[in-house]
Amino acid sequence: MHNPFTPVASVPVDPRKARVHEEGWQSWSPSGAYALGDSPYRPANDNWATVCYRPGVTVPDGVFQGEGLLALDPGDGSPVRLWAATDPLGGVPSVRLAMTDDAVAEVTADGPVKEWTGPGIQSVLGTWADSLQIPTPRPAPTVWCSWYEYFTAVTEDDIHENLRAMDTLDLPVDVVQIDDGYQKALGDWLTLSGRFRSRAGIADAIRARGRRAGIWTAPFLVDPASDLAAEHPEWLLRTADGDFTHAGRNWGHDLRVLDTTHPGAAAYLTEVFRTLRAEGYDYFKVDFLYAGALEGVRHEPVDALTAYRSGIELIREAIGADAYLLGCGAPLLASVGLFDAMRVSPDTAPHRRPEADDFSQPGQDPAEFTGAGRQWQHGRLWINDPDCLMARPAVETRERWAAHVEATGGLMASSDRLLSLDEWGVATTRRLLGGAAR
């Protein structure tokens, strides 16, 4: 049950110049500033509403809505005003803004918020972030990631080829991160797909060349066809009716959720991450984290955000304080204090525009819009991850995308088959990785 929206403020504005910043729920939720006449980005279908936006929340037409944060620049020279969750770890209220006919912004919220003021939208958001007093995040390592070239078809031989190419091309890559495709199924993280021979062997090969080994998981997602789902249905999150909680559809599967409040599921997840750490992996990209914050009936009677945070804390304990933890697809305000780095935008892509014009979907335009809108988080809450550099000739507007990644000053990761890079691609990759704060 959602609380009713109650009045927070009435603010006169200049309708021609006013701007409203909506903060989205999770990494992939569109976030940024709009003119009053703009139509904010909304989900194009029910599946993306679950996977990329705040589940169960529908925003009325003609209304701006931020999840935990909404800022208004009245456009008349008066200060920017921000309405922010009073305790983001205790709850993330939705904050709405609707215009009246006489150019007054009516702001409402369905939970407690505090007002902040400042000279600009990014400035006042940064001031709010500073007030949380999060320790300064560690600098990010530079990364090569398999995803945007090979996707789920990646093989062990692909990893070895690119590992050799880093030496040949003299690229300053700290971490070689294996992405989705090495595992048998979502949930069966320790069982290899047929394209991989040895996880520990790859980690050894990476470390033998003086680099660090990284790996991807989606720790809260479970494929219904996985061994885990068949052997331990009691570990999966359920609805009040007893059905499995639906975490959306992706990879051609209807996805289920691991209930990490169940002792068996928690022990399994601990085993997964301790095993990966023992094999030599010390950089972990944990993805599709929204699933851990979905509503459902859990083994322990805790709220969804408490369950989510305890699940991340379990992973951190298993990998150790020195390992690097990158979040993605994560409910952002509920993640404060848990991560070294965080994806702050939808996925990029070799193309500019996303499918169905939904700005939660992969594309350079949505990644740039939301990445720029969340620049205030960088260095305050975590190191921002703008998503990977793609510098190969086949990538549309690769120069513009590289410029965006560079401008963020955040995590620098290459995701090309390195031998496919031309002279510009090699030089750009070397420069961006070499210029990262290391």
Secondary structure, DSSP 8 states (H G I E B T S, - for coil): -----EEEEEEE--TTT-EEEE--SBTTS--EEEETTS-----SSHHHHHHHS-TT----TT-EEEESEEEEE-SSSS-EEEEEES-TTT---EEEEEE-TTSEEEEEESS-EEEEEESSHHHHHHHHHHHT----------EEESHHHHGGG--HHHHHHHHHHHHHHT---SEEEE-TTSEEETTEEEEE-TT-S-HHHHHHHHHHTT-EEEEEE-TTEE-TTSHHHHH-GGGB-B-TTSSB----EETTEE-EEB-TTSHHHHHHHHHHHHHHHHTTEEEEEE--GGGGG---B-SS---HHHHHHHHHHHHHHHH-TTSEEEE-S-BTGGGTTT-SEEE-S----SSSS-GGG-TTSSSHHHHHHHHHHTGGGBTTTBEEE---B--STTSTTHHHHHHHHHHHTS--EE-S-GGG--HHHHHHHHHHHHTS--
